Amino acid sequence: MGILNMLHCMYSRFSQTSMKFSHDINEDKEYLKRFPEPKNDLERSYYQYLCQKRVCNSLFKWSLLNAVSGLMIVPMKIYFFVRASKINQENIHYDIVMIDDFIKSGYILKEKIAFANQKIKCLNISDYGNGILKKEDRSYLKKLKSMYPFSFYFYFKCMCRIASYSEIVNRYSPKDIYASAEYSFTSSVLTDYCERKKIRHINVMHGEKIFYIRDSFSRFHIFYVWDEFYTTLFHKLRADKTVYIVQRPYLPDITTKCTMSKCTYYLQMHSLAELKKIKQSLEKTGLIYKVRPHPIYMSQNIKAVFGKEQIEDPREVDIWNSLKNAECVVSVDSTVLLQAYWKKIPIIIDDISNIKYTEELKLRDYIMFSKDYHLLSDMLKNDKLKH
């Protein structure tokens, strides 16, 4: 579904600068309080949509996104209805459909969730990217459109996701659908859609979370989170008080020396100026170090600043071997910090490369500030680890 991917890329690009928190946290909290309690899941999804509109922080950009969506509604709806006439239901009925096979391949500990003797269908994002709309879907979409007639992007994306789920239901007849989509404003609508089909919509937490209103108001039948801390956080974000189950992602046995003579810095999306500060700080620690780029944020700037010898290529070294070789882990807010903490590897929060952002993380309930941690600035001031 290329058009939906295009719109998603547009939204990601438009909201990218807002990830540095263009709104004060108190303003975000007040904004969240303004919403009355959602009457239903459609309203819950729409509230999350409005929160994401705020994150976009540009009326012009959002209007452009809305306009493009409006133009695509009718042709895509025709496409989905035509596909429905050509799709046959499979003879095999599955107990579980998992969207994105990373969920089955290790993100949930298999011994804690009873997958034994169950028929499971794992779909990559591309596998369920088309979709169908059946006659029974029309009344649902009609209700959605009547409630929010001019929110074209909201309606269009919900329509596309409903079409994807409609195809899943008609092809595989699952009892449960596992997803990883609390960040999507379509999630509550899809939970309601599944409920009407007597299917459980189960979510597995997707990436690190802080108090960020993009992730507000979601509802699922079951929500797997990594730590009890996140249950409280999602309640603050006004997510539905559904069934939350604490379940750590899969972690293999890792033993490391932890002698603090070397470290690995887990990079994310950094400006050139930030990369230079990171290099300067790491060199001042006196530690032997490597930097590991995020797989989707590989850039020439990283190579230019650090040189090939200092870079650990994620395409060549998997994350578990990387952690095994790291005697301590450094980052601003990478998920790897929490993974290292679980494996009792010392963690260092970089509070130097972007001071304002780190201070904002403290205010926004970043989990690592509730755990045992060290600050990079303390290392440089005192030549020893403090927290």
Buried (B, 14 or more C-beta within 10 A) or exposed (E): BEBBEEBBEBBEEBBEEBEEBBBEBEEBEEBBEEBEEBEBBBBBBBBBBBBBBBBBBBEEBBEBBBEBBBEBBEEBBEBBBEBBEEBEEEEEEBBBBBBBBBBBEEBBEEEEBEBEEEBBBBBEEEBBBBBBBBEEBEEBBEEBBEBBEEBBBBBBBBBBBBBBBBBBBBBBBBBBBBBBBBBBBBBBBBBBBBBEBEBBBBBBBBEBBBBBBBBBBBBBBBBBBBBEBBBEBBEEBBBBEBEBBEBBBBEEEBEBEEEBEBBBBBBBEBEEEBBBBBBEBBEEBEBEBBBBBBEEEBBEBBEEBBEEEBBBEBEEBEBBEBBBBBBBBBBBBBBBBBBBBBBEBBBBBBBBBBEEBBEBBEBBBBBBBEBEBBBBBBBBEEEEBEE
